[in-house]
Amino acid sequence: MKKWLIPVIIIVLVIFGIYRWAVGFNNTAVRLNENVSEAWGNVQTSYQRRNDLIGNLVNTVKGAADFERKTLTDVIEARSKATQTTIDPTNITPEQLKQFNEAQGGLSSALSRLLVTVERYPELKANQNFLKLQDELTSTENTIQTARTRYNEAIKPYNNHVKTFPNSILAGLFHFEGKPYFDAEAGAEKPVDVQFDFNN
């Protein structure tokens, strides 16, 4: 074997090794990023279910009682704001996630006020449609919490992959950035209180 071939072979092997590392990094990052996008889609689906239920809840409350207009208006406006706040999961930023959390937190707060106000309407508390919606809202709040947890679980391996050295070098070249965790605002992690005292 000629001596000049040895450095050429070494260079070719090094280039091939770097190529395989880059391909492996990119493919893994894409796969993990898709997992994050899927998990975020599940979060949005859970919130959409709540938004749909709230529309039914508002109509049921309107039809069953001479209800305080301001309370209903607050819920309708908060729901509208929450549905207008959208995020692209492939390019999510901490600021976008904070804005999304605030909009959803505002809706949770308005919904809590609505359900507490219902206490003054015995005929509404006995309405079967309302009782079914109440149960579905409780279930949906739990589903939202689960979806948010799974979203954070999907982000962890992605962030570990793109932030650890030496992968962080390729992450910059391929424009893969770390993603923020779902950090709910204070109190937003608790389900909406939809428990009623039917003994009064």
KEKOLTI-127290 format. One line per field, with one value per residue (C-alpha): residue in one letter; residue number from 1; x, y, z. Coordinates in steps of 0.05 Angstrom, whole numbers, m for minus. Layout:
<atoms>
res (A|...) $
n (NUM|...) $
c1 (X|...) $
c2 (Y|...) $
c3 (Z|...) $
</atoms>
This chain:
<atoms>
res (M|K|K|W|L|I|P|V|I|I|I|V|L|V|I|F|G|I|Y|R|W|A|V|G|F|N|N|T|A|V|R|L|N|E|N|V|S|E|A|W|G|N|V|Q|T|S|Y|Q|R|R|N|D|L|I|G|N|L|V|N|T|V|K|G|A|A|D|F|E|R|K|T|L|T|D|V|I|E|A|R|S|K|A|T|Q|T|T|I|D|P|T|N|I|T|P|E|Q|L|K|Q|F|N|E|A|Q|G|G|L|S|S|A|L|S|R|L|L|V|T|V|E|R|Y|P|E|L|K|A|N|Q|N|F|L|K|L|Q|D|E|L|T|S|T|E|N|T|I|Q|T|A|R|T|R|Y|N|E|A|I|K|P|Y|N|N|H|V|K|T|F|P|N|S|I|L|A|G|L|F|H|F|E|G|K|P|Y|F|D|A|E|A|G|A|E|K|P|V|D|V|Q|F|D|F|N|N) $
n (1|2|3|4|5|6|7|8|9|10|11|12|13|14|15|16|17|18|19|20|21|22|23|24|25|26|27|28|29|30|31|32|33|34|35|36|37|38|39|40|41|42|43|44|45|46|47|48|49|50|51|52|53|54|55|56|57|58|59|60|61|62|63|64|65|66|67|68|69|70|71|72|73|74|75|76|77|78|79|80|81|82|83|84|85|86|87|88|89|90|91|92|93|94|95|96|97|98|99|100|101|102|103|104|105|106|107|108|109|110|111|112|113|114|115|116|117|118|119|120|121|122|123|124|125|126|127|128|129|130|131|132|133|134|135|136|137|138|139|140|141|142|143|144|145|146|147|148|149|150|151|152|153|154|155|156|157|158|159|160|161|162|163|164|165|166|167|168|169|170|171|172|173|174|175|176|177|178|179|180|181|182|183|184|185|186|187|188|189|190|191|192|193|194|195|196|197|198|199|200) $
c1 (0|26|41|0|m63|m62|m77|m129|m164|m161|m191|m246|m262|m265|m310|m355|m358|m378|m429|m460|m461|m495|m546|m560|m567|m613|m658|m664|m678|m732|m764|m763|m789|m848|m862|m864|m911|m957|m957|m973|m1029|m1058|m1054|m1092|m1143|m1157|m1165|m1210|m1255|m1261|m1277|m1331|m1361|m1361|m1403|m1454|m1449|m1463|m1524|m1550|m1541|m1574|m1634|m1643|m1638|m1644|m1569|m1521|m1502|m1432|m1412|m1432|m1400|m1334|m1334|m1351|m1297|m1245|m1263|m1255|m1187|m1164|m1183|m1147|m1080|m1045|m975|m933|m903|m843|m822|m850|m819|m825|m862|m913|m924|m933|m985|m1021|m1020|m1048|m1105|m1123|m1115|m1163|m1214|m1206|m1217|m1279|m1306|m1295|m1334|m1391|m1396|m1394|m1449|m1492|m1500|m1555|m1598|m1628|m1666|m1601|m1564|m1619|m1616|m1591|m1555|m1518|m1499|m1472|m1432|m1405|m1379|m1349|m1314|m1283|m1259|m1233|m1193|m1159|m1146|m1115|m1069|m1048|m1036|m993|m952|m941|m921|m866|m846|m838|m796|m745|m712|m714|m680|m629|m613|m603|m572|m519|m449|m427|m498|m507|m457|m500|m564|m540|m522|m588|m629|m656|m669|m689|m763|m795|m831|m904|m901|m972|m987|m998|m1061|m1073|m1050|m1111|m1175|m1233|m1274|m1340|m1362|m1430|m1465|m1532|m1554|m1568) $
c2 (0|68|115|173|129|124|198|197|137|170|234|196|157|220|254|193|190|264|253|193|233|292|247|210|275|306|245|237|311|309|248|278|344|307|275|345|369|310|322|396|375|334|394|437|382|379|455|453|402|448|507|466|445|517|537|484|504|578|559|513|567|620|575|552|615|690|693|750|777|800|731|699|756|745|671|683|737|694|635|678|703|633|606|663|649|597|569|536|476|473|544|552|606|619|684|648|595|648|684|618|602|671|664|594|616|674|625|579|637|661|591|583|647|623|556|588|636|577|561|614|578|513|499|502|456|404|410|343|377|422|364|325|385|394|323|330|394|361|303|352|391|326|310|378|367|299|328|384|334|290|351|366|293|297|360|330|280|331|385|334|315|385|418|368|374|358|355|428|445|411|438|508|488|453|507|461|502|479|485|514|470|481|523|540|605|603|564|543|473|461|436|484|476|448|417|439|430|400|395|470) $
c3 (0|m18|40|11|13|89|102|47|79|147|120|83|146|188|136|133|210|214|159|196|261|227|193|258|297|245|239|314|323|270|302|372|345|313|381|411|356|367|442|431|384|441|487|436|425|500|503|441|475|535|489|455|521|545|485|505|578|562|520|575|628|583|571|643|684|683|689|704|636|657|681|615|575|613|596|523|516|552|508|446|469|486|417|382|415|372|373|319|357|311|329|400|444|519|504|460|512|567|524|512|586|604|554|579|651|639|611|671|718|681|679|754|767|723|758|827|807|786|861|864|813|842|777|738|786|775|699|670|612|660|705|646|622|692|693|623|643|703|660|607|659|680|607|596|655|628|558|587|627|566|525|577|575|499|504|553|505|449|491|517|446|418|479|499|472|418|389|407|352|299|330|313|242|229|266|320|383|452|467|530|579|593|657|677|712|786|802|729|744|786|753|751|814|791|857|882|949|930|1003|1009) $
</atoms>
